[in-house]
Amino acid sequence: MRRRERFAGADRVIRVGFIANAVLMVLKLAAGHFGGSEAVFADGVESACDFIAIAFTMVALRIGRQRLDGRHPYGHGRAENISAILVAIIIFLGGVGILIRSVVTIAAGTYPEPEPIAVLAAAVTIGAKEFLYRFTVRTGSRLESPALLAVAQDHRKDALTSVATLVGVTGAFFGVGILDPAAAVLSSLWIFRIGYQTFRSAAHDLMDGRPPEMLISSISEIAEQVDGVKHVHEIKARRSGQYVIVDLKLDMDPDMTVKRSHDIATRVKRNIFRKFQNVGDVMIHINPHEEQHEDLTRL
């Protein structure tokens, strides 16, 4: 997949989510206000907060697609990881707000009596948000985009919140008002889990965490299949947005000319690019095979 196609796919997903969020926000705010449901109205306010998360993602994708330059020799992909951190914080704060609101409602002992329109709004939101989650996570997983995957988790968080809202307003509609805040408390705990998982994944990438072992072993296997490569001495990799940057140390014949070793390294790099569309760069260091040498590092 070409670079332009990758970002076009990400832009399409973000646009769909942005428009859908706008429609759902207006729907829930109106249904909560005119339907007499504090829970649905609060759900609408939460949807408004999601605009912040999507705005972060739109900016991050625009920054991340910029090519490397003198100030950023490894590209700008980490903007996506930063965006994912911010989205995780928004998810977590959303859970805190729901938990506090629910506890206050239970402590007060006064529960709303919603109209059918509030129940309908919650039901529509669940279906719409679950669709957005599946649509976004499918593209995010294919592109391995941390920003899109974070937005997908935000959609899933909204779907879970709306499930709690639906249970609550339905219970309140039939006279069991405490179901509203009780379901919201359980939902907030699940939201905390989603926020933590999103944060942990983004932080792992920002700390140059190692990508999945399957990717590492596959790259190593491709390198060793090239004629002239005796052994993969060491392999490191780190994620930068949608791309993975690989460091390879290859053992070769010590009597080989510089040009010959360079040609082999170029062939290794080309084969890796051909196999893995998400590899952004491969930096290769040549070691003399079966000769003692020192790997200098301060890390």
N, C-alpha and C positions, 0 to 999 in steps of 0.2 A: 504494500500500500504506500503510495506516494505521500510526501509530507503534507501537500495541499489537501489531499483526500482525507487524511487523518483529522486535520483541524476543521474541515468542512463538516465531517460527521459529528464532531463535538459541538460545533456551533448549532447544528440542527437540533440536537437534543436539548441544549440550553434554551433555545428559542421556544420550543414546545413547552418546556417546564415553566418558563417565564409567563407565557400567555395563559397556561392552565392555572397557575397560581393566582394571576390577576382575577380570573373568572371566579375561582373558588373563594377568594378573599371577599369579593363583593357579595357573593351568594351567602356566605356564612355570617357576615356582618349584618346583612339585611334580615336573614332568617332569625338570627339571634335577637336582633332588636325588635322586630315585629312579631316574632314567635314567642317572646317572653322567656328565652333560654339564655341564662348567663354563661353556661358551658359552651354553647354554640358560638355566642358572640366572642368569648375569649379565644375560641378556636380560630375565629376570623382574625383576631388581633395577632395570633401566633403566625397565621399565614402571611400577614404583613411583614413580620420579622423575617420570613423566608426570603423576601425580596432582597434583604441585605446579603443573605448567604449566596443567592444566585448572582447578585451584583458582584460579589467578591470573585465568584467563579468566572464570570464573563471577563472581568479585568485580568484575572490570572491566565486564562486561556489566550487572551490577546498578547499579554507579555511573554508567555511561555513559547509562543510560536516564533518569536524573534530569533534570528540566527545568532551564533556566537559572535562576539566582537572583542575588541582589545580589553575592555573592562570585565567582560564575562566570557572567558575563553572556553568554558564548558557549557555555554548556552544559557538560556533563561528558564529552563524547565522547572527549577525549584519553586517558581512562582505558584505552580499548581499545588505543591506540597504545603506551602504557606497558606494557600487558600483552604486546603483541606483542614488544617489546624484551626483556622478561624471558623469554619463551618462546624467543626466538632464542638467548639466553645459555644456557638449559638445553639446547637442541639442540647448541650448540657444545661445552658441557662433556661432554655424552654422547659426542660424537665423540672428545674428548680421552681419556675413560675407556676407550673401546673400543680406541683406538690404543695407549695405554700397556699395557693388558692383553695385547694381541696381541703387541707387541714383547717383553714380558717372557716370554711363553710360547715364542716363537720362540728367544729367547736361551737359555732353560732347556733346550729340546730335548725336553721331556716332553709328550706329547700324550694326551688322554683317549680312552677307548674307550667311546663312548656306547651306550645301549640303543635299540631301535626307538622307544620312547615319546618320546625326545628328538627324534628326526627328525620324528615326527608332530606334536609341539608346534610346532616351527619352521614346518612346512608350514601348519598351521592359522592361525598368527599372520600369515603373509604374506597369505593370503586375507582374513582379517578386517581387517587394517590397510589393505589396499588398498581394501576396501569403505568403511571409515571415511574414508579420504582423499577418495575420490570423492564420498561423501555430504556431507562437511563442506565441501569446496571448492566444490561446486555451490551450497550455501546461502550460503556466505561470499562468493562472487562475485556472487550475485544481490543480497545485501544490502550489498555492498562493505564488509564488516566486517573490519578489519585483525586483530582478535583471533581471529575464526573462521578466517581464512586462515592465521594463524600456527599454530593448532592443527592445521589440515589438513596443513601442512608437517611438523609433529611426527609425525602419523600416517604420512606418506610416509617420514620418517626411520626409523620403527620397521619399516616394511615392508622397507626396504633393509637394515637391520640384520639382520632375520630371514632375508633371502635369503642374506646372508653366513653366518649361523648354520646355515642349512639345508645350504649347500654344505660348510661345515666339518664338521658332525656326520655328514653322509652320507659324506664322504671318510674321516673318522676311523672310521666304522662299517665301511668296507671296507678299512681299514688304512693310508690316506694321511692321517695325522694332521696334517701341516703345512698342509693345506688350510683347516683351521679358522681359525688365526690369520692366514693370508695373505689369505683372503677378507675377514676382519674389517678388516684394514688398508685394503684398497681401499674398503670400505664407509665407513670413518671419513672418508676424503677426500671422498666424496660428501656425507656428513653435514655436513662443514665448509661445503661450497658451499650447502647448504640453509639452514644457520644464517646464513651471510653474506647471502644474498638476503632472508631474513626480516627481519634486522636493518636492512639498507639500506632496505627499503620502509617500515618503521616509522619509522626515523630521518628519512627524507624527509618524511613527514607531520608529524612533530614539529617539523621545521625550517620548517614552512609551505611545503613544496615545491609546485610547480604541478601540479595534476591533469592528466590526459591532454588533449592539445591538441584532440582531437575534442569533448570536453565543453565546453571554452572557446569554440570556434568555434560550436558549436550554440547555446549560451546567447546569444552575441553576435548570431547570426542571428535568434533569437526576439525579442530586444529591438528590433532595427532594423525588424522587420515591424510593430511597433505604430505606428499613426498618431500623428504628433506627434514621434516620435523621429527626429531628422535623422541622427544618427550615434552609434555607440558610441565614445566618446572613449578609454576605457580599461576593461579588465576584469582583475580579479584574483580568484583563488580559492584556497582552502586547505581541507584535509580535517581534520575533527574527528570521529574515530571513523567511524561509518557515514554521516555527513553531510558535505556540502560547503558551505562558507560563501563567498558570492560578493560581491565589491565591484564595483559598476558606476558608471561616469561617463558620463552621457548628454548629448549636445548637443541643445538644444531652442531654439525661437524665443525670443530674448531679450525680446520684448515680451509673451510669454505670462504670464498671471496665475499666482500661486503655487498657487492651487487647481487650475487647469487642469494645470499641470506635475505636481502631486501626484497627480491622478487618472490621468495617463498613466503615472507611475512605478508606481502601484499595479497598473495593468493589466499592465505589464511583469512585475512580480513575480508576479502571479497566473498568467500564462502560463508562466513558468519553473517554478513549483511544479507546474502541471498536467502539464508535459512530463517533469520530472525528479523522481522520488519521493525521491531521495537528496540533494536540495538542502535544507539546513536553514534557511538564511536568505539574503536578498538585500538588501544595503545599497546604496542608490542616491543618487548625487550628481548634481545638475543643473548643466551648464555652458551659457553662452550660445553659440549656434551662430555660427560665423564671426566671433567677436570674440576679441581677444587677452585671455588670462587666465593667471594664474600658478598652477601646481599646487604648493602649499606642502607640503613633506615634509622630515623629517630622516633618512629611511632611505636 
